[in-house]
Amino acid sequence: MKTVRFGVIGCGLMGREFASASARWCHLKGMSARPEIVAVSNRSEAPRRWFTDHFPSVRQSTSDYRELLTNEDVEAVYIAVPHHLHREVYGATLGAGKHLFGEKPFGMDLAANESILEAAKARPDLLVRCCSQFPYYPSVQVIGQMIAKSAFGRILEVNAGFLHSSDLNPDKPANWKRIVEFNGAYGVMGDLGMHVCHVPFRAGWRPRNVRAILSNIIPDRPDGKGLGGRVETATWDNATLLCEAETPDGGHFPLTLRTARIAPGESNTWYLEILGTEASVKFSTRNPNVLHVLEYDGGRQDWREVCVGYTPVFPAITGGIFEFGFTDAIQQMWAAFLTELVGEKLPDALLARAATPEEAHLSHLLFTAALRSAEQSSTETVSASHP
Ligand SMILES: NC(=O)c1ccc[n+]([C@@H]2O[C@H](COP(=O)([O-])OP(=O)(O)OC[C@H]3O[C@@H](n4cnc5c(N)ncnc54)[C@H](O)[C@@H]3O)[C@@H](O)[C@H]2O)c1
C-alpha cells in the first residue's frame, strides 16, 4: 500500500478528526494508499502536542505554517484554520506544490475563493478537494444512486439543511466562528452551507436565483476571558435560502437550503429531502440508519423505512448490519481523497468523489447572492461567472 505523507495546518477540532481517521486506516478494506501525518503546524503549541503525543510519525511541529510548506517530506496538506486565513494558506500550499484538502467554505468570501481557484488552476498536477463528509452516509449514497438513475422522475422540490442548537444558550462564549473578521460575512452559511449544497450541486441542480432570510439572533456574547466582558457577535446565526433551481434537462423546482446555529433541539442535524413524481426520499442524521423512500407507480403512496446499515461506498471491516456515524463519514471522505491522489479509480458512484473546488465556488456565488438578497429584501440572480 502506498503511503502519502501529510502535513496538517490547524490542529483544532477538525485537524484531530483527520488524525483519528488516519489512525484507524485498517478499518478500510482494499485501499491502495494510506495517509501518514509527518508534520503539523498550529499557532499555539498545546494542540500540536496532542499530535506529537499520539503520532510518533510526526517529525516536524511548528507554529509557522510556511516552515511546514518547505518540508520536502510533505506531499499533501490538510488545512483546517479559521476562514480569514484560507486564502493565504491555501494559496501558499498550492504555490509550494503540495496536494490540498481544504476545509470549507474554501475562502472567507467570493474574492478569496476565486483567488484559491486561480492558484489551483495554475497547478493542474495537484489534487484539490474541499471537505464535506455527509454525502458519505450510506443512505445518502443510496440517494446518489437514485439521482444517477433519474429515479425521482420530475423533481417537485428539494429541501436540505444543517441545524445546530448550542448557540441557543446566550451565555455560550464567543469564539472566532462568531466574529465577522475571522468567520466572514456569510456567518452560518460559511460554516454549514457547503454541507447542504454538496448533494444538490453534484446532482447538477443549479440555483438560478435566491431569496434569503438571515437572522442575527444573539448580537453579543461573553468574550470567554472570565472577567464579565462581552464581544459583538455580528455573524448571521440562521439562514433560510429559497432558490429556484434548474436541472440539466431544463426543468426547475424550489430548492430550500437551511443552515442554523440556533435550531432548538438539534445538535448536529444534517437532512435531505427530495420529492419527485416517481420517487421521494427523506434522510436525517437524527436517525442515521434509516432512509425513508416512497416509490410511486400509480398505486398506493406508502413511505417505506429502509435500514441501510453499514454499507459505505469504500468497503470497511464493520459488518453490514451495524450503524454508521459521523467519524465513519469523515474517514470515507478521506478514502476518496487518497484514492484520487494516487490515481486509482473511484467507485462508480455519483457521490464517491469529494467536493470539488468548482462546487465550493458555486456555493460562494450562492452565498454572495444571498447576502444581497437579505440586504435588499429582494430575489437575486446567482451569478454564472467562473474565475
Ligand atoms: N467538515 C466539518 O464538519 C467541519 C466542522 C467544523 C469546522 N470545520 C471547518 O474547519 C476549519 C477549522 O475549524 P475548527 O472547528 O477545526 O476550528 P478550531 O478553532 O478548532 O481549530 C483551528 C485551529 O487553527 C489554529 N490556527 C489559527 N491560526 C493559525 C495559523 N496561522 N497557522 C496554523 N494554525 C492556526 C488555531 O490555533 C486552532 O487550533 C474551518 O474552515 C471550519 O469551517 C469543518
The ligand as an SDF file (V2000), in Angstrom:
LIG
                    3D

 44 48  0  0  0  0  0  0  0  0999 V2000
  -16.2010   19.4730    7.9800 N   0  0  0  0  0  0  0  0  0  0  0  0
  -16.7730   19.7810    9.1330 C   0  0  0  0  0  0  0  0  0  0  0  0
  -17.7120   19.1260    9.5980 O   0  0  0  0  0  0  0  0  0  0  0  0
  -16.2480   20.9470    9.9220 C   0  0  0  0  0  0  0  0  0  0  0  0
  -16.6120   21.1150   11.2710 C   0  0  0  0  0  0  0  0  0  0  0  0
  -16.0700   22.2010   11.9680 C   0  0  0  0  0  0  0  0  0  0  0  0
  -15.2320   23.0860   11.3190 C   0  0  0  0  0  0  0  0  0  0  0  0
  -14.9210   22.9130   10.0000 N   0  0  0  0  0  0  0  0  0  0  0  0
  -14.0030   23.8470    9.2980 C   0  0  0  0  0  0  0  0  0  0  0  0
  -12.6760   23.5330    9.7010 O   0  0  0  0  0  0  0  0  0  0  0  0
  -11.9070   24.7290    9.7630 C   0  0  0  0  0  0  0  0  0  0  0  0
  -11.3280   24.8490   11.1640 C   0  0  0  0  0  0  0  0  0  0  0  0
  -12.3840   24.7530   12.0910 O   0  0  0  0  0  0  0  0  0  0  0  0
  -12.1650   24.0190   13.5000 P   0  0  0  0  0  0  0  0  0  0  0  0
  -13.5450   23.7710   14.0310 O   0  0  0  0  0  0  0  0  0  0  0  0
  -11.2300   22.8880   13.3740 O   0  0  0  0  0  0  0  0  0  0  0  0
  -11.5330   25.2350   14.2950 O   0  0  0  0  0  0  0  0  0  0  0  0
  -10.6400   25.2110   15.6120 P   0  0  0  0  0  0  0  0  0  0  0  0
  -10.7050   26.5830   16.1700 O   0  0  0  0  0  0  0  0  0  0  0  0
  -10.9960   24.0430   16.4750 O   0  0  0  0  0  0  0  0  0  0  0  0
   -9.1820   24.9320   15.0230 O   0  0  0  0  0  0  0  0  0  0  0  0
   -8.4910   25.8650   14.2260 C   0  0  0  0  0  0  0  0  0  0  0  0
   -7.0190   25.7870   14.6130 C   0  0  0  0  0  0  0  0  0  0  0  0
   -6.2650   26.6310   13.7370 O   0  0  0  0  0  0  0  0  0  0  0  0
   -5.2220   27.1990   14.5220 C   0  0  0  0  0  0  0  0  0  0  0  0
   -4.6560   28.3490   13.8270 N   0  0  0  0  0  0  0  0  0  0  0  0
   -5.0900   29.6250   13.8090 C   0  0  0  0  0  0  0  0  0  0  0  0
   -4.2650   30.3860   13.0550 N   0  0  0  0  0  0  0  0  0  0  0  0
   -3.2900   29.5540   12.5820 C   0  0  0  0  0  0  0  0  0  0  0  0
   -2.1570   29.7300   11.7400 C   0  0  0  0  0  0  0  0  0  0  0  0
   -1.8320   30.9270   11.2340 N   0  0  0  0  0  0  0  0  0  0  0  0
   -1.3830   28.6610   11.4760 N   0  0  0  0  0  0  0  0  0  0  0  0
   -1.6870   27.4390   11.9840 C   0  0  0  0  0  0  0  0  0  0  0  0
   -2.7590   27.2090   12.7830 N   0  0  0  0  0  0  0  0  0  0  0  0
   -3.5380   28.2620   13.0770 C   0  0  0  0  0  0  0  0  0  0  0  0
   -5.8860   27.5310   15.8480 C   0  0  0  0  0  0  0  0  0  0  0  0
   -4.9300   27.7130   16.8740 O   0  0  0  0  0  0  0  0  0  0  0  0
   -6.7550   26.2930   16.0500 C   0  0  0  0  0  0  0  0  0  0  0  0
   -6.0890   25.2860   16.7930 O   0  0  0  0  0  0  0  0  0  0  0  0
  -12.8350   25.8710    9.3410 C   0  0  0  0  0  0  0  0  0  0  0  0
  -12.6540   26.1210    7.9790 O   0  0  0  0  0  0  0  0  0  0  0  0
  -14.2200   25.3130    9.6060 C   0  0  0  0  0  0  0  0  0  0  0  0
  -15.2150   25.8730    8.7870 O   0  0  0  0  0  0  0  0  0  0  0  0
  -15.4000   21.8480    9.3210 C   0  0  0  0  0  0  0  0  0  0  0  0
  1  2  1  0
  2  3  2  0
  2  4  1  0
  4  5  1  0
  4 44  2  0
  5  6  2  0
  6  7  1  0
  7  8  2  0
  8  9  1  0
  8 44  1  0
  9 10  1  0
  9 42  1  0
 10 11  1  0
 11 12  1  0
 11 40  1  0
 12 13  1  0
 13 14  1  0
 14 15  2  0
 14 16  1  0
 14 17  1  0
 17 18  1  0
 18 19  2  0
 18 20  1  0
 18 21  1  0
 21 22  1  0
 22 23  1  0
 23 24  1  0
 23 38  1  0
 24 25  1  0
 25 26  1  0
 25 36  1  0
 26 27  1  0
 26 35  1  0
 27 28  2  0
 28 29  1  0
 29 30  1  0
 29 35  2  0
 30 31  1  0
 30 32  2  0
 32 33  1  0
 33 34  2  0
 34 35  1  0
 36 37  1  0
 36 38  1  0
 38 39  1  0
 40 41  1  0
 40 42  1  0
 42 43  1  0
M  CHG  2   8   1  16  -1
M  END
$$$$
